[in-house]
């Protein structure tokens, strides 16, 4: 399992993310590709995110949700 550091994820331009209040939400599809793991068990919410200049509603999860979902696999 690839180790995760949230500071590195925030800086990584290949992972789409959005901040609500003080919490970062990461696009699950990007995280699954980055980790090369199945993240289907991770709890998510649909949030609007600007991707390639267009606003889309995508499945997003917090860093903690992703960590918790990975442990259950």
RADAMO-V313877 format. One record per helix or strand of 2 or more residues. SS is the DSSP state (~ for helix, > for strand). FROM is the first residue (numbers start at 1). TO is the last residue. If there is no record, write none. Layout:
SS_FROM_TO / SS_FROM_TO
This chain:
~_6_11 / >_17_20 / >_23_27 / ~_28_35 / >_45_51 / >_54_62 / ~_63_72
